[in-house]
Amino acid sequence: MARLGALLLSTALLGSSLLGGTAYAGGAAGQHSPPGHGAEPRLSWRESVLDADQGFRGLDAVNRRTAWVSGGSVTEGGPGRVFRTTDGGRDWEDVSPPGTEGLMFRDVEARSAKEAVILAIGPGEASRIYRTTNGGASWRTSFVNDDPAAFYDCMAFYPGGRRGLAMSDPVDGKFRILATRDFGRSWSVLPDEGMPEAPTEFGFAASGDCLVTAGHAAYFGTGGGAARVFRSTDFGRTWTATESTIPAGESAGVFALAFRTPWQGVAVGGDFADPADGVDAVATTRRGTVWRSAGDLTHLAEDAAYLPLRGRPLLVTGESGEVRGTSISTDEGRSWTRVTGTGYHALDCTADGSCWAAGGGGRVARLAH
C-alpha cells in the first residue's frame, strides 16, 4: 500500500489518451465563468511536443528563458529523459544522463541554465539522484538508495540552493527525509526522532511538488490512510503534521503544494480512482499550521502555482483520467473557473513573469497572458 501513490501514476499514464494542441482560456463552450467571476485573466498555452513517449512530471523554470523538464518512458524499460530550454521554449535540448533505461525522473530542481538536480523514483536502487553543473553535458550520480523499504517521491531546495531535502514513503512507520548541504553533491538520511508516526500514509510523485520549501519552512503532503500536510522549520530535523481537509484514500490525498509566503499557501489533490470528484480537492492556509477547505474543482488537481499577475491568482491543473483541465481562482481558492479542458501534470511560475507546464505525451507549454 505504501507504494501505491507512485505506482498508480505510472498505470494511469500508460492508460490515458492525451489532448494535444494549444489550449485557449475563456472561450470554450460550456466553460463560462459564473456570475461575479468575469475578471479572470484570459490565458493560453503555447505548447510543444518534445518526445511523445515521455510522461513529464518534473518541471523547474529558472526564469522566462530557462526551464528544465524530466520524465519517464511510457514504454516498459524505456529511458527517462531530461530536456532544457534557454530561449524561452522555442528550442529544447535533450540533456539526459546516459544509461537511464527504466528510470522515472519525477522531479528536477534547477539553479540556473547550468546547474540542476534530478530525482528518479522507485523501490530500492530505482530511487536515485543525479547532478549536473554544465547544462547536462555530463551528470554525476550523487545518491543511490540502498534500502529496499524506501521509495523517494519528490525533493526541494531552499532559497540559495545549498540546502535541500528529498522525501521517501514511510520506513518503519515514519516518512524518511534525505538532506543535502552542498547543493546536492552529497546526501544523508536524517534521524527520524522528530518525524510523526505515519504507518498508513504515503506520498504521491504526481508533479515533483509533493515536497516544497518557502523561506526556511518545508512542507510535504500525504495520502492513503490520512491526507496531511507536514511542516518543518529546522531544515527537516523535526516536523509537525496537520489534517489537510482533502479526502484521503487508497489513491487519494494531497498531490502538490504551493506557497506565496512561508505561511500562506495551497494544497491540492483528489482521487486518481475518481478524477471527476473535485469536492474538497483544495485546501488553503494563512499560517502554515491550520488548513481550511477551499472551493471545489471539476477535475483532478496534480499541481498548483501562483501566477505572476496582479493579485497573484491561483492556477491548478491535472490530466490523469478522462476528466482533465486547468482552473483559475482570483479569490485565494474560494471559487474556481475551469478555463480549459486541457491539463498538465506539473506547473511552475517564475519571479520575472513566466509560467510553464509539462505533462503526458512529452508535452511542454508556456503560458501566454
N, C-alpha and C positions, 0 to 999 in steps of 0.2 A: 504494500500500500504506500509506503514512503517514497516509492519511485514513480507512482502513478502520474504525478503532476507533469514531469518532463516527458515521460514515455507517451502520455496521451497526446501531447502536442505533435510528436512525430507521426502518430497514427492519423490525427486529424489532417495534417498537412498532406500526407500521401493520398488521402481520400477526397481532398477538396478540388473542385474546379475553380479556376481563378478568373477574376474580372480583369480585363486589360484596358488599354486606352487611357485617356486623360479624364479625370473626374472634375466636373464643374459644380460649384456650390450655388445654392439658392435658386436654381432654375428647374429642378427635376419635378415631374408631375407627382402629386401625392406627397410631397415633402415640404409643404408650405409652413412657414413659421406660425405658431399660434398667436392669438391676439396679444398685443403688447410686446411682441418679440420681433419687430420688423427692423431692428437696428443691428442685427448680426452682420458682420462684415462678409462681403462676397469673396469666396475663396475658390481657388482652383489648383489642382496638382499638375505639374509638368513632369510626366512620367517617362522612364526609360526601362527597358528590359536588358539586364546585363548577362544573365545566364538562366534560362527557363528551368534548368534542373535544380536550381538553388532555392531554398527557403530562407530568406534573410530575416533574422530576428535580432541580430546585433547591429547597432547603429550608434555612431557618435559623430556629431557635427562640431567641428572646431570653430568655424566662422562661416560667412557667406560663400567662401571659396572652397574650403576644405572640409571633407566629410569622409568617414570610413564606414563600410558595411561588412558584415560577416554572416556566414550561414552554413548550411549543411545540405548535402545532396538528397533529393527525394528518391534516388536510385540506390538500392541497398549496396553498401560498400563504396559508394562514390565519394569523391573528395570533398572536404569542407573548403570553402573558398573565402578570400578576403579581397575587397576592392577599395580603391581610394580615388577621389577626385580632388583636384587642386584648382579647378577652373569653374567652380560653381555648378558642377554637374553636367557640363557639356560633354566631357570625356571622362571615362572611368578606366583605371588601370588595374589589371589583375596582379595583386601583390601577395598572393597566397604563399604560405610556407610550403616546402616540399614534403612529400610523404604524409599527406593528411587524409588518406583514404579511410572512410568510415567515421571520421570525426565530425562533430556538430559544433560549430563555433557560434554559440548563442549570445555572446557578449563581446563588445570591443570598446575599449576606453582609450581615447587619444588625447595627447597634449598638444600636438602640432601636426604638420604635414609629414614630419619625420618620425615622431615617437608615438607608438601605440602598443597596447597590451590586449591580447585576445584570450578568451576563455572557451575551451571545449568542455562540453558537459558529458556526463555518463557515469556508469558504475566503474569503480576501480580506476585503472590507468586511463580510461577514456576521458576522465576529468584531468585537464592539464592546462597550463598557461604558457603562452609564448610572448616574447617581447621583441620589438624592433626599434632601432634608433636611426635607421637610414631609409625611411619611407617604404619598408617592406622589401628592400633589395636582399636582405638577409634577416633571419629570425633566430633567436636563442630560446631554447626551452628553459623556462625559469622555475617550473613546478610540474611534477607528475604525481598524482595521487597514488599512494601505495596502500590505502586502507580500503578493502573491498566493501566496507559498510558505508563509506562516504560517497556522496553524489553531489557535486557542486552545481549550483543553479545560476548564479549571477555574481557580479563584482562591481565595485565602485571605488573611485578615488576621491580623496578630499581635495579642496582647493589648493592649488600649487602642485599637486600630483606626486608629492613624495610619499605620503601615506595612502594606503588603500586596503580594502577588505574584500574577501570573497566568502560567500555563504554556501554551506552544504546542508542537505537534508539531515535530520537528526541522526546522530550516532549515540547509541546507549541512551536514547530518550531526550537528547538535547541537540539543538542546532549547533553545527560546528562552524567556527569562524577562522578563516585564514587571513593573515595580515602581512603587509609589506611596509617597510620604512625607507626603501631606497628606490622609489619609482618603479617597482615591480621587478627589480633584478633578482630578489630572493624573497621567499615566503615562509612563514612558520605558522603552525596551528596554535591558536590562543587557548589558554586554560578555560575550562567550561564552568568554573565555580560561579561565575556571575551571570550564567545563562539560565533563564527559567526552564522548567521541565516542559517538554512538548512531545509526549510519547505517540500522539496520533496525528501530528501535523507534518506538512512538507511544503516545499516551495515550488513555484511554477516558473520554468525557464521560458516564459512567454515572449519577453521582449528585451531581456537584459536589464529591466528596471524593477525587478522584484527586490533589489537592494539599491538604495540611493544614499547620497550624502547631501547635506545642506549646512554650510558653515562647518562647525565642529560636531554636528549631530549626524548620526547614521540611522537609517530606518530600513527594515525589511518586512515584507508581508508574507502571510502563510495561508494555507488551505488544508483540506482534509477534515480532521476532527474538530478544528476550530479555524476561524478566519481572523487572525490577529495581526496587529502591527507592533513590531519590536523596535525599541528605540535605545540608542546608546549615545552618551555624550563624553565618553572617555576612550575613544578610538577602538571600540569593540571589546573592551575588557568586561564591562557589565552592561546588562540590558534590562529593560522593563517591557512588559507585554500588556497591550490593551486590546479589548474587543473592537473590531473594526466596524461593526454593524452590517458588513457584507456577508451574505449567507455562505455557510461552509458546506462541504460535501466531498464525496469521493473525487469529483472532477471540478470542484468549485472552491472559490476563495478569492484572496487578493492576488491579482496578477502583476500589478505595477503601481508605483507611487511617483509623484512629482511634487516638488516644493517650490513655493515662491520665496519664502524666507526659511530660516531654520525651524520655525514654529508653525507656519501656515502652509498647508499642503492638501493633497488629494490622494486618495487610494481608489483604485478601480479594479473591477474583476467581473465575475459572473460564473457561469457553469458551462464548461465545454460540452457537456452532455445535453444541454438545453440552451444554445446560444441566443435564442429569441427572447429568453427571460432576462430582461434587464432591470427587474424590480430590485431596488436597494443595491444596485451594482456600483454605486458611487458613494464614497464617504469623505467628509472633509474635517479638517482640524484647524483651529486657530492657535492652539498652544502646544501642539505636538504630543499631548498626553491624553486628550479626550477626543473621540471621534463621533461624528453625528452623521446619520444617513442623509444623503442629498437626493436630488431628483433622479427619476428612473430613466433608463435608456431603452431603446428598441433593438439593440444589438449588443454583442459581446464587447467588452472593453479590455483590450490587451495592453494598451499603453495610453498615457496621458501626457500633455505638455501645456505649459502656459505660453500663449502666443505673445510675441514681442510687439503687441499693438496697444493702443491706448486702453486702459482699464484691465489689461492682462487677462483677456478671455481664456477659457479653458477649452482644449481640444482633446477628444478621446477617439480612439479608432480600434477596430477589430475586424478580422477577416475570416476567422475559423468558423466552419459551419455554413449553412445556407443563408443565414441572415447576417449580413455584413454592413458596415457603414462607418461613417465619420460624423461625429456630432460636436456641436459647439455650445458653450454656456457663457453668457455675459453677466451672470449674477452669482458667481462663485459656486456653481454647481447645483443651485436650487432648481433650475429648469434647463432643459436641453432641446436643441433643434437639430434634427438629423439633416445635414447639409448635402450628403451624397450617399449613395448605396455602395460606393467603393471604399474598402477598408484596407488597413495595413496591420502588420504585427508590431511595428516599432515607430516611435516618434522622437524627434529631438529638435529643439529650437536653440538659437544662439543669441548672445548678447547684442550682436550687431544687426539683428533683424531678420535672420533667415530661419526657416523651419523645413525639416526634412522628414521623409517617411521611407520605410522599407518593408517588404513583405514577400509573400509566396510568389512563385513563378519568376524569381530573380528580379522583381520589380523594385526600383528606387524612384523617388519623386522629390521634387522641391516645391514648396508652397508659393504660389503667386498671389499677391494681395495688393 
